[in-house]
Amino acid sequence: MSFTGLIMLFVLFLILVFIVVGVFSRRRNTQNKPSLWGVGVFLLQLLLIVLFFTEITAKFNELLFDILWWTIVVSGLIVGIRKFKNNVIVSMLNIFISLILAIFMLLLLFITSM
């Protein structure tokens, strides 16, 4: 793994730590607690971003990885929309990262089809 890949992993880990600490640290009532689905999908989305930029995804089976990619993107959108009134922060992060992942994959498909 290259040096920039290690730096990116470290920065994404720090972002993840700050978000998780920020979401869980404040005392909230039961309605505003983030759901495990929201946090779990968020972690899967961050893992996909790290795998995408470190080019580890080139070693996977392409069809299986495409199915996994779109499943995580759609689940992020669904969880973000369904849990929006429970916790706005995690829902907005899920929706935003789902859109970014969808744009990355569509750009990748358009570039490789040329």
N, C-alpha and C positions, 0 to 999 in steps of 0.2 A: 504494500500500500504506500502511496506517495505521501510526501510531507503535507501537501495541501489537503489530501484526504483525511489525514490525522487531525489537522487543524479544524476542518469542517466537522468532523465527528465530535471534537471537544467543544466547539461553539454550539452545535446542536444539543449536546448534553447539557451545557449551561443554560440554554434557552429552556429546555425541558424542565430542568430543576427549578428555575425561577417561576415558570408557569404553574407547575404542580404545587410548589410552596405557596404561591400567591392564591391559588384556587382553594387550597385546603387550610390555609393558616387562619383566615378570618372566621370568626364564629358566625355561623349562619343557622337559620332555622332549617327544618327538614325540607322545606320546599326549594330552597336555594342551593342545596348540596348538589355537586356534580354527580351524574350517574356513572357507574362503572363502565357502561357501554360507551359513553362519551369520551372518557379518559382512555379506555382501551383502544377505540378506533383512532383517537388522536395519536397514541403511541405507535400504532401500526402505520399511520400516515407518515409520521416522522421517520420510521424505519424505511419506508419506501423512498423517501427523499434522499436519505443517506445512501441507500443501495443504488439509486439512480445516478447520483453524482460521483460515486466511487467506481462506477462501471463494473460492479460485481454482477449486475443483471445480465451482462452479455454471456455469462457462463450457464445461465439457467435455460431450461426448455422454453422456447418462445411462446408457444401456445399456452402452456400452463402459467407462465408469468403474466401474459395478457389477461387471462381469466382472473388471476389473483389481483392484478392491478385494478381492473375495472370493478371487481367485487368490493375492494377497499374504498374506491372512490364513491361508488353508489351507497355503500353502507355509511360512509362519512356524511353524505348529503342527507340520507334518511334520518340518521341519529341526530344530526344538527338541526333538522327541521322539527322533528318530534319532541326533542328535549329543550326547545328554545325557551319556553316559559320557566323551566326549572333552573337553568343556568345559562345566561346569555353569553358569558365569556367562552366557555367550552364549546357551545353551539356555533358561535361565530368563527372560532378557530377551526372547527371541523368543516364548516361550509367553505371557508376561505382556502384551506389546504386542499380540500376536495377539488375545488375549481382550479387551483394551481396544478395539481396532479393531472387533471383532465387536459389542461392546456399543454403540459409537457408531453403527454402521450400522443395527443393529436399532432403536435409539431413533429414529434418523432416519426409518426406515421406518414405525414406529408413529406418530410425530408427523405425518408427511405423509399418513397414511391416515385421520386423524381428520376 
